[in-house]
């Protein structure tokens, strides 16, 4: 056994790192830390010396630093100066000297008893080929207590494909979705809240109590409904994904959200239902602590929040094709329509700079241009060449939907055409001014009914027909989407609040769908949510997007971040399912989930959702291109802060092409 001394900034501490000793369970527990709720231990295999190093987690948080300083005798400044080349030597060189990995400890139920087992994996960017993976597993297996089962977990899709040619008897394995698919507790949105736990076992129980929920409640149930009010925290007892509507709301509202499958047992054991609790969600821990006394809570800042919208432009703006809009048109056509117009501009242009995210310093690196060049297939480049290639890559990878945008002015012409509508709007405004929340729902529902049934003036229908003629409307299915000025705002996420209609056929259904989208602006839920943050009904308008329906073989949502790890600048998160993207967010199916590294490359499967098998290797490779495209578009659409992620709805056509149907900021 070899013991080192590690010197910290303030004091000297014992470094218990062990070299070339067999690993027992007690030694593992002595050296390990905790990651994502599981004990783990970093290991380094030195092929040149035929030894391995078991790193003291407290003393050595990074494999690379340990190898450079303790094995090769380098100092950290020298390592930082050549970090990318050094990383390549340990993660991608097929003849590498060092093999880096992590051992994590898990348990399984066997005849009513918990049985421990170890899982060996590399970092997600590691490109070990099959021979190296086999050597790594067999080396570690020979030095681990034989009573402990050891499984290899491929860290990315490339390793999965390499292992497919190797016998499971020789290299026993477990996949990420198998290991974590049945986790009792999964963080979705980090945060901390103190409040009263309201646990509902059924949707019926929730609906019976819904009107009494307040800002200090923490709502727990199998799957929260999309129209849940703004409260202190969410807990789900059934699986959902980080990109569900309710988690997007949790993210936008800054409240904790997690999956806690054993909540019912915790509630019964600790008498938590209707009790005051402190609820914490972090990457490595989810906790519920019962409080003995009711805390003295102040209303949160959002309870007094007042969001002011920029005044929209309501002059007679024309109905326009999406490709004629730019982002500045959001004050006449809404954010969604303007962003789709901007996407057309980006795809048609070869001069936009889509590389800014990679140009930002990520210490100790000055920039990530070299990594981007590798992803784009450039061996040598200037910054100008890199920008040109990035623009080409995006234009080759995705398309923008064709369609038209109806301006706010068209909605206003419709509303002004009917005295009954004006009277209904006046009553709703009066109730909001008086804060008469007890009558809001009935007034909203009555106004929605009027909007859906009042005839559309001929002047309005003529403008729609001229831009989207009846001949086009009768050719096939249409999609009608909302595009409001009161969504995707700092401090106010409207995910799932406004309507879109995806099954429109013919001119008659088109007008009905447009009125349904207009009516969603005054739904009880949308009015209440805006009222809570001080958005005036007078300042709120609805544009509409009309698109021809495109049949899809695959659809989903992509966010250009890792929703559960805010400091992860590498990964992009994708949810997808066969068919429409709406399935991903509305909870009708549990989608497949993937993470793609847009710096070093590679991807991995997080969950298979409602399906028994993952996508083919060819489709997963296409999703890697889509992920990189999303990251590049982030540089353009995030404007002042290139680290602000995007939320992108996409579909893959039956011909295998990608279409982006929505781009908006992802609320963090």
N, C-alpha and C positions, 0 to 999 in steps of 0.2 A: 504494500500500500504506500502511496506517495501523497504527502500532505504539503501544501504550499501556504505561504502567507500573502494575503491580499491587502494592500494599503489603500484606505479610503482617504477622502479629503480631510477628515477630522481625526480619524483614529485608525489603528491597525486592528484588523479582525482576522480570526482564523479562517482559512480557506480549506475546506474539507474535501476538495477535489481528489478523486481516487484514480490511479493509473494502473491498468492491467490487473485488476482484481475481479473475481466473479461477483455477480450481482445477486444478492439475496433480497427478500422483501424488506427486512429491517434496514438494510443499507439504502435501499431505494427510498424509504420513508425519511431517512436521515438527510439525504441530499436533495430531495425533491421540493418543488414549489407547487403552486396550484394555478391552473389555467382552465378557464371555462368550467370551473367546478370539479376538475379532475386533477389528482397529483400527477406531476410530470417531471422528467429528468432529461437533461440534454446529454447526448453522447457524441463522441468524436472517435471514429476509427482511423488509425494511422496505418495505411497499408504498407508503407515503407518500413516501419518498425514492428509491424504485426502486433500492435497494441491497441488498446482503446482507453479513452479517458471518460470518466463519469464526472460531470461538472457539478460542483456545488452551485445550486441555482441562485442562492443569495449573493455569491461572489462573482458569478459569471453569467450575466443575462444574455450575452451574445456569443454564439459559437465562434464567429470570425475573429472577434477581438481576442478570445482565448488562444486560438491557433496562432495568430500573428504574434502576440506578445509572449505567451508562455511556451510555445513549442518552437517558433521560428526566431524569437528574440528581437522582433521589430518593436518600434515604439508606435503609439497611436497616431502621431502626426504622419509618420511614413505610411501607415495603413490608410489613413484618410486620403492621402495624396494619390493612391492607386486603388481606391476601394472597388471600383467597378471591375477592374482587371483581376483583383484578388477574388472577388465574388465569383467571377467566371471560372477561376481556377478550382474552386471548391464546389460549384453548383452545376457547371455545364461541361467542363473538360472531360471527355470520355476516358482519359487516362489519369484521372485525378488521384492524388496521393491520399487526400482526406475524404472520408464519407461522414456527412453530418446528419444527425437525426434526433428525434425525440422519442422517449419511451413514456407512455401514459398508462395509468392504472385504472382499470374499470372493473365492474362486477357484473355477474349474471346470476339469475336465479336457477338453481339446480336442485330439484327435489326439496324445495322449500328452504334451501340454504343459499347464502350468497357465496359465489365462487369468484375469487379475483383472477384477472388475466391482464396481460400486458399487450399494448399495441405499439408497434414501431412505425414511424413515418418520417419522411424527410420534410424540408420546407416546400412550399407550394411551387417555387420556381425551379426546383431541382429537376434535372433532365436525365437522371440515371437510366441507362438502358437495362435490358432484362438481365444480362450477366452480372452487372454491378448490383442490381437489386437482390439477386439471388445470393451473391457473395455477402452483401451487407446483412441480409436476414440470417444466413447460416453462421456468420461470424458472431453476431449478437446471441443467437440461439445457443451456441456452444458455451457461452459465458454467463447465461442467466440460469438461475435455479430451475432445474428440470421439472419441478412440481408446478411451476407457473406456466400456463399456456401463453404462447407468444404468437401474435398475428401481425402481418404486415398490412398497413393501410396505404394504398397508393395515394399520393398527394395531388395528383393532377391526371387529366385525361391521357396524357402521353404515357405515364407510368401504368395506367390501367391497360392500355393497348400492349405495352411491353410484357405485362404479366399474363396476358391472355394466352401466350404461347408456352407458359410454364405451368407445370403440374401443381395443383393445389396441395397435393401430398408433400411436394418438395418445399413449396412456399405457401403455407396457410395464410389466408388474407381475409380482410374485412373492409367493406367500402364505407365511406363517410356517411352516406344516407342510411346504411344499416346500423352503424354505431350510434348515430345521434337522432335517428328518426323516431325513436321511442323515448327520448329524454323526458324526464318528469318536468323539468323547468327550463324554459328557453327565453332569454331576453329578446325583446322586440324593439323597445324604445327606452333608452336609459333615462333615469331621473329618480327623484325622491319626492314623496308626498306624505303628509300627515292628514288623515281624514277618517271618515266613518265607513267601514266596509259594508257594502250592500251586496249580499250574495244571492243570486237568483238561479235556481236549478233549471227553470224552464223559461221559454219566451213568454208564456202566459203570466208567470209571476212578475217578470220584468214589466210587462205592459200595464199590469194592475198598479204598479208602484211608480211608473215612469214620471207622472206629473209632479211627484213629490221629491224628485232628485234635485240636489243643489250642488253648488260649487265645491263643497267640502266632502262630497261623497266619492268613494272609490268603488266603481261598479265592477262586479265579478259575475260571470256567467259563461256557459259553454262557448258561445260565439256572440260577441256584441253586435247589435244591429247597426247599420250604416247611419241611422238617424239618431244615434245616441247623443244626448246633450253634452255640453262642455262641463266636465267634472274634474275631480282632482287626480284620478288615475283609472286605468283599465286593467283588468285581469281576465284572461281567457282560460277556460279549462279544457278546450278542444283546440287542435292545431289550426293556426292560421299562418299567413306569411307576413314578412315585414312590409310588403307592398299592398296589403289589403287596405280598403278605404279607412277602416277604423284606425289602423296603425299610422297611415298618412295623416289622419286627424291628430292622433297622439303626438306625432312628430311636430306638426305645425303648431300645436297648442303647448308643446314642451312638457307633457305629462308622462309619467312612467307607464309602460305597458309590457306585459309578459304573458307567456303561456305557463300556467301552473296546474299541471294535470292532477296533482294530489291535493288540490285546494279543499275539496270536500272533507277529506280526512283531517286536514289542518284546522278547518273551521269547526268540525265536531270536537276535535281534541282540545283546542284552546279556546273554544266558545268565542269565535271571532265574528260571527255574523252580527251585524249592527253594533259592533264594538269599535272603539277608536284605536287606530293602528298607525304605525309608521311603516311605510311601504317603500322599499328601495330596489331598483333594478340597475344592475351594472353588468358589464361583460362577464365577470367571473362570479357574480353572486346575485341572488334574488332573495329578499327577506321580507317577512311580515312580522312585526313586533307589536304585540298587544300593549296598549297603554292603560295604566290603572285608572287614570282620571281623564275627563274630557279636557283637551288642551284649549288654551286661550288663543284661538286662531283669528287672524285678520283676513279679510277678503283679499284674494290675490290681485296682483296688479291688473290683470286683464279684466277684472270685474269693474274697474273704473276706466278701462282703456277706451280711448276715442280715436278711431282711425278716420282720417280725412282723405277723401278721394280727390284726385285732380279732376276739375270740371271737364266732362266730355264735350266733344264738338258735335252739335246736333243740327247743323245746317244740312241742307239736302245733299247728303253724300250718296253717290250712286251704288247700286249693287255691282260688285266687282269680282272678277276672277281672282282666285287666291294668289296666282303668280304675279298679280299686279300690286299686292300689298307689301308693305315693309313693317318693321317692328314699330316705327313711329305712328302707324295707323291704329294702334290699340285704343286711342282715345275716340275713335269713330266706329271701329268694328269689333273691339274686344281683344283680349290678350291672346286667346287661342288662334283666332283668325290671323292676327298680325304675325304671330310666330310662324304659322305655316307659310305665310307669304314671305317672311324672311328666310325660311328654309329653301323655298324656290330660288331666292336670290343667291344663297350660298352655293347651291348645287349648280347654278348657271355660271357662277363666277370662278375664275381661277386666280384671283388676286386677294381673296380674304385670307387672313392669317388664322389658321386653326391650330397653331402650335403653342399658344401662350401658356397653357397648363404645363407643358414640358419645359418651358423656358424659365419657370419660377425656380429659384434656388431651393433645394431640399438638402440641407446640410447633412454630411459634409460635401455634397455635390453642388457645383455651381448651377447645373441644369441637368435635364434628362433627355437632351436632344439625341445623344448617342443611342439610348434605348429606343426612342421613337424611330430613329433611322433604321435600326435593326428590324423593328416591327414592319416597317414600310419597304424593306428589301433594299435599302441603300447602304453600300459599303463605305463610300466616301461622299461627302456632301458639304455644301455651303448652307447657311441658314435659309437663303432664298430658294435653293433647290429643295430643301426639306419642306418649306411652306408650300411650294408648288405641288410636290408629290402628295402632301397631306390633303390638299384640296382635290386632287385627282382621285385619291383613294376614296374619299367620302362620296364623291359623285358617282364612282363606280359601284359603291357598296349599297347605297340606298336611293330611293326615289321619294318624291313628295306627292301627296294626293292632289288630283285635279278637283276643282269645285268652285263654288262661288260663296261670297260672304255678304250677308245682309247687314247693313249698318244699323246703329242705334236709332237713327232717324226714322227708319221704316217702322220699328216698334212704336215709336212715339206717334207717328201718323195714325197707326191702328188704334192706339189707346185714346187719342183725341177724337176719333171718329164716333164714339159712342157716349152719350150722356150717362148711361148706366155704368159704364166702366169708370168714367170720371167720378161718379158718385161713390162707387165702391172704393176707389183709390183714396178719395177724401176721407171716408170713414176710417180706413186703415191708418192713414197718416194721423188722424185725430187720436186714435187709440194708442199709437206709438208715442205721440207727444205727451199723453196723459199717463203713459206706462201702464195702461190697462191690459196687462198680459192675460187676464182671464177671458177676454173676448177675442184675442188675436187669432186663435185657430179658426174660429167660425168665420171671421171676416176674411181671412186668407182663403179658406176653402170656397167661400161664396165668390170671391173675386177671381179665383182660378177657374171656377165653373163659367163665369161670364166670359173670360178671355178665350176659353176653348170653344164657346158656342156663338159669340157675336160674329156676324158676317165680316169677312175681310173686305175693306173698301176696294173698289175696282182699280183705283190709282195704285194701291199697294200690290195687288195681284199682277197688274200689268208690268210693274218693275221686276217682279220675280220671273214672270214669263219671258221677258225680254232677255234676261241674263241666263235663264235656265229654261229653255222652251219646252212646251208640252211634249214635243217629239223625243226630247232627251229623257224627260220624266217618265215616259211610258216605255222606254226601252228595257228597263229592268229596275232592280232594287236600288233605293237611295238610302243614304245615312244623313240624318239631320242632327247637328251637334250644337251645344250651347257655346257662347263666346261672350262672357260678361266682362264688365269693367270691375266687378266686385268679386274677384277671385285671384288666387296666386299672389296675394299681397303680403308684405312683411307683417307678421302677427295675425294673419287671417288666411287659413287654408280652406278652400271651398270644395275639397275633394268629395265627389259623390253627391254634392248638394243640388246641382242643377241637372236638368234632364237632357239626355240624348236619345234619339229614336233611330234604331238601326234596321227597322223592317218596313220601310216606306215603299209603296208601289203606286204609281200614278199621280196625276196632278191633284186629285181630291185628297188623297192621303198626305201629300206633301204639305198642303196648306194646314191640315189638321196637325201635322207634326210640328210645323213652325209655331202654331199657336200653343202647342203643348210646351215647347221650349220657352216661349215667352211667359207662359203661365208659371213655369218653375221658378221664375224670379220672385214670385210672391207666395211660394209654398210656405206653410207654417214653419217648417224647419229653417228654411233660408232666411225668412224674416226674423225669426228669433235669434239666430246666430249673428246676423248683422247688427241687430238691435243691441246685443250684448256688448259689442265692441264699438258702438256709436256710429255705425255707418248709416247715414240717412237714406230713407227710401227715395228722397228727391234726387240723390246723387247716383242712384243705381240704375244701370241700363243693361239691356240684353241684345247682343248681336247673335246671328245665326250662321252656321256653316252648313252648306248643302254639298254633299259629295256623292258621286256614283259609288255604289257598293262594289268592293273588290273581294271576290272569294279568297279565303285564306286557308292554307293547310296548317298554319301555326300562327299563334298570336300571343302577345304578352306585353309586359311592362319592363322597362330597363331604367335603373337609376344609376347615375355615374358616381356611385360611392358604395361603401359597404354599410348598410343602414344600422347594423348592430355594432360597428367599430368605427367611431367617428375619426380616429386618427389614422385610419388606413387610406393612404392616398393612391394605392396601387389598384385596388379591385373595383370592378363594376359588377352590379348585382342584376340578374335577369330572372324573372318569373315568366313561365310560358305554358301554354296548353294548346292542344289542337283546336283550331277554329278561332273564335273572336277574342280580342284582348279583354273584353268586358268580363269574361269568365274569371280572369285573374283577380280582379278587384271586387267582384260582386259576391264572391263566396260560393258560387254554384259548384265549383270544383276546387280541389286543392292542387295548385299548379306545381309543375316541376321547378326547381330552383338551382341556379348555377352562379358561380363566381368566376370572373375572368380577370386575370392580372394584365393590366394595360401598360405595365412598365417592362417587366422582364418577360412577359408572355406566359401562356398556359392557362388552363381553366380546370375547375373541379365541380363535381356534382354535389350539391348540398342536400337535396331531397327529391324524390321521385313523385311526391304528391299522390294523386289518385291513379297513377299508372304503375304497372309492374316492372317496366323497364325504361331506361333512359333513351334519349335521342341517339341516332346513329352518329358515328364518328364524323361523317361528312357534314351533317347538320350542325354538330357541336363546333366544328371548325368555322362554319358560316357565322355562328353566334359569336365566336371570337372576333371576327371582322366587324360585326355589328357593335360589339362592346367598344372596340377601338374607335369606331365611328362616333359613338355617343360621347366618348371622352374628347375627341377632337371638336365636336360641335359645342361642347361645354366651353371651350376657349372663346367661342364667338358669342353664344347666347348669355353667358354669365357676366359679360361686360366688365364692370369694374373689378370684380373679385373672381378670378378664374378658378378658384377652389370651390365655388358654390355649385353644388351638383344640379343636374337636370333630371326630370322625370319625363320619360319618353314612352309613349304607346306606339307599338309597332305591329306589323303583321308580315308574314311570309306568304306570298302569293302561290297559287298552284303551280306556277312556272319557276318557283324558287327565288323570286326577287323580293327584296325587303322594301316595304313602304312605311314611312313614319307618319302616323295619323295625328299625333299630338306632341307638342314640346312645351314644357313649362318648368319653372323652378321647382326643385324638390325641397320641401320645407324641412329644415334641420332645427 
